[in-house]
Amino acid sequence: MHTPASVRARFPGVCGTSTALLDHAGGSPLPACVIDAATQYMRRCFVQTGADYDLSKQAAAVVKAAHEFAATFLNAGADQRVVLGPSTTALAHLLANAVADAFAKGDLPKERDEIVVCSAGHEANVWPWARLADRGFTIRWWHATPDPTRTMRLDVAALRALVGPRTCIVAFPQVSNILGDVWDARALCEAARAAGARSVVDGVAYAPHRLPDVEAIGCDWYLYSTYKVNGPHMAVMAGRLDAFSPLTGPNHPFIARDDLPYKFELGGVSHEGAAMIAATYEHFAWLADASPSTPFDRTVLERAFREIESIEAPLQRRLLEGLQRVDGIRLIGPWADDASRVCTVSFVIEGRSSKETVLGLNARGLGCRFGHFYSRRLVEQVGLDPADGVIRVSLSHANDQTDVDRVVAALVG
Ligand SMILES: Cc1ncc(COP(=O)(O)O)c(C=O)c1O
């Protein structure tokens, strides 16, 4: 296992500040190798792809490598396509609009006119679907079930009761960006599939902490944001070819419908961002004590994520133990200090506003935040004012014990 100091030394932005960064569910720090990849790309071959001269071919290879890395990261096989885009929100809207267009044209069966939307998710995978009520779909809301030990859980039985022969899509998160609870995406996708519906999984809050596996969970589409996984402000959507096949991506009409991912990558992707995505492999290879050679090797990523878990688990435990000493605390999510959750920890404190508490923490050099984090419906469902929301302390493998002790001491004190 790497020492905390050696891990932190990978991240210039973490070393270069006295602020304890406790907002990693918002965005993760960049390793130097990822920053350098953007610079190198821009210095060496900052030209357009698609031409026949050498530099253009090199640029195209960089964009291709980003797709290949993302496919390896997600375990997307030959029957899947990986689309790069500016954000998960944008990609989810592209997908939902394509579903609505296909439904309107009769490329998707008219009798499947229901969409099941999990209200406990980030709005990025909620509103793109909910707004299709205006395009002929009936939205069936799937509310997480209140649970005394975990605040809420996503119940397979509740989903089974909602899906049926009219269900077209089921949209839900693998992990809530507030609760931190890891939900059983495999069982949930299976329930959707058993009803003949397609599943769309928001993996944004999961991917920084556990290696996603779209094959294992059996989803139809999976989305995650690369800026939460030590990469650039971009996002990835992997989808099964058979799920994509009735859809027509929005790119120009003369681009063939089955030309994927191009049909869904409007105007090309950020090349320097693509260079950064591919370079995250170098960081993971370092964590795995492996050489960063291509082709990308999923076993290296598996080792890296075991390392990430072994760094994060004690920090999560230390944080949860520390928070138990805070008078009047109400955790929004499970107290469980095990792998059934990730280290995104939200809470409120009786009689204290989340905003005032966080501003106090910020003034002491603790970089966490408050609010509803765009999971506004969930925050309302647990009875909180979304304007004040929760206090969220979210850790990553770039944190160390000192960060945790500082925030606990400030809250207990
Ligand atoms: C769980 C979850 N899903 C989706 C998103 C939206 O991601 P993006 O900013 O790439 O649209 C976020 C962003 O915080 C998130 O936490």
Ligand as a Chemical Component Dictionary entry (heavy atoms), coordinates in Angstrom:
data_LIG
# 
_chem_comp.id                   LIG 
_chem_comp.type                 NON-POLYMER 
_chem_comp.pdbx_formal_charge   0 
_chem_comp.three_letter_code    LIG 
# 
loop_
_chem_comp_atom.comp_id 
_chem_comp_atom.atom_id 
_chem_comp_atom.alt_atom_id 
_chem_comp_atom.type_symbol 
_chem_comp_atom.charge 
_chem_comp_atom.model_Cartn_x 
_chem_comp_atom.model_Cartn_y 
_chem_comp_atom.model_Cartn_z 
_chem_comp_atom.pdbx_ordinal 
LIG C1 C1 C 0 -24.584 11.508 -8.796  1  
LIG C2 C2 C 0 -24.394 12.565 -9.819  2  
LIG N1 N1 N 0 -24.954 12.408 -11.028 3  
LIG C3 C3 C 0 -24.811 13.317 -12.000 4  
LIG C4 C4 C 0 -24.074 14.465 -11.798 5  
LIG C5 C5 C 0 -23.961 15.460 -12.906 6  
LIG O1 O1 O 0 -22.739 15.364 -13.529 7  
LIG P1 P1 P 0 -22.286 16.447 -14.621 8  
LIG O2 O2 O 0 -21.797 17.638 -13.859 9  
LIG O3 O3 O 0 -21.195 15.759 -15.386 10 
LIG O4 O4 O 0 -23.465 16.762 -15.443 11 
LIG C6 C6 C 0 -23.459 14.668 -10.559 12 
LIG C7 C7 C 0 -22.678 15.900 -10.319 13 
LIG O5 O5 O 0 -22.413 16.275 -9.205  14 
LIG C8 C8 C 0 -23.621 13.702 -9.549  15 
LIG O6 O6 O 0 -23.067 13.833 -8.337  16 
# 
loop_
_chem_comp_bond.comp_id 
_chem_comp_bond.atom_id_1 
_chem_comp_bond.atom_id_2 
_chem_comp_bond.value_order 
_chem_comp_bond.pdbx_ordinal 
LIG C1 C2 SING 1  
LIG C2 N1 SING 2  
LIG C2 C8 DOUB 3  
LIG N1 C3 DOUB 4  
LIG C3 C4 SING 5  
LIG C4 C5 SING 6  
LIG C4 C6 DOUB 7  
LIG C5 O1 SING 8  
LIG O1 P1 SING 9  
LIG P1 O2 DOUB 10 
LIG P1 O3 SING 11 
LIG P1 O4 SING 12 
LIG C6 C7 SING 13 
LIG C6 C8 SING 14 
LIG C7 O5 DOUB 15 
LIG C8 O6 SING 16 
# 
